[in-house]
Amino acid sequence: MDATLSAGEPTLLISRSALWHNVRLIRRQLAAGVGICAVVKADAYGHGAQLVVDALRKFTPGDSEADHPCVDRVAFASMDEAAQVAQPDCPVHILRPIEGVYVSGHREAIEHAIRNGWILSVLSVEAANDLARLAQRMGMRARVGVMIDTGMTRCGAPPALVPALLDRIRAHAAIKLVSLSTHFVSSERRGDERMPSQLAQFLQLTSPISSEMPGRLVRHAANSAAVFAFPRAHLDLVRPGLALYGIEPSGRPNLSRPLRPVLKWVAPLVAIHDVNPGTTVGYGGGWRASRLSRIGLIPVGYADGYSRRFSGSASVIVQGKPAPVVGAVSMDLTTIDLTDLPEARVGDVVTLLDSDPLSPASVYELARIDQTIPYEIVARLGARLRRVPVDPADLEVPEMESEVD
Ligand SMILES: *Cc1c(COP(=O)(O)O)cnc(C)c1O
């Protein structure tokens, strides 16, 4: 890795070739004609939504699929998120439902969405009526999708209300129903008994209308885990998030399925202090040198998403070797013990989150230490970190190379 890339600034290096590799791996699971909707919510799981959308839409993978756009659609959590990215040349899904109460307060945002043809989620008759009124005044048709709750009890229309809701939506000339979807409760475990019954309920609720509108309704259910574990749920379109970024939804590296992590988080080693035995390091003085020690300083802290729980438990990588985090991670700074790495120098590039899935600083290891899931480790990466596209040579994942390339 080129040290100048990170000179002075903590940086997320984003590998577009890894992103394309993961898309190809996902595409390979799908029957011909099944679309991919890239989930880029939460700033593309911390990777930088603009950069990821550009890589997925503007660039081509540079192989036999070159004349094929990488993905067919993108999904954001909210209209606000979508508005922060230059309008991509493909359909945009907004996952968060338009609530009835919310329409008047968000009129401009909704009009912007309608004008751009974004697919808006509608779960209630009230929201459908409000949306239709807005679209009609604009002389346009709003494109809507309905997510059906088959067990999440989160943001889906209750099955009992679905027939009436769909009738109501179709009665509005100013609304065009384009998408029907559901979301799985648990798709991480192969053989989870809820997935087939959720899918069966979804198909039963949507098959009548789907056969009435052949080719005009896109039905989708599968997130990353279901892409790999549950081919029957692929339907017309899949909605992978985590797998695009090269992370296993199970939370463990899987050497037989070589997803390639897209992100590597680096920061410069800005200072090294030689300290005497007995010296304490960091807030609270929680770590005390037991020997003559070299303490390194990195300009990254919990405000950047480097958890305070990493204090005394995580490792960073310096010159290819692990160095333990010592003392309390603070808001903007982290201290590491370099006593056993005499070759470390100020200006060295330190890796806080490694692209190698087997690294002591992998997303899996950090999630384990923080008692969370890899999703949270990447989704909370701070806004002040630079996101820099790199391509393709600097991500070394030798064990993970496969026939895919
Ligand atoms: C976040 C999300 C996804 C993507 O899930 P992954 O597990 O990251 O693949 C798909 N569908 C919906 C509705 C989501 O909210």
The ligand as a Gaussian input file, in Angstrom:
#p B3LYP/6-31G(d) Opt

LIG

0 1
 C      -30.644000      -3.874000       4.720000
 C      -31.621000      -4.588000       3.907000
 C      -31.194000      -5.548000       2.959000
 C      -29.758000      -6.003000       2.818000
 O      -29.461000      -6.940000       3.822000
 P      -28.042000      -7.688000       3.876000
 O      -28.200000      -8.659000       4.974000
 O      -27.043000      -6.632000       4.172000
 O      -27.825000      -8.299000       2.552000
 C      -32.164000      -6.093000       2.136000
 N      -33.459000      -5.754000       2.256000
 C      -33.902000      -4.854000       3.167000
 C      -35.337000      -4.536000       3.263000
 C      -32.999000      -4.265000       4.036000
 O      -33.429000      -3.380000       4.947000

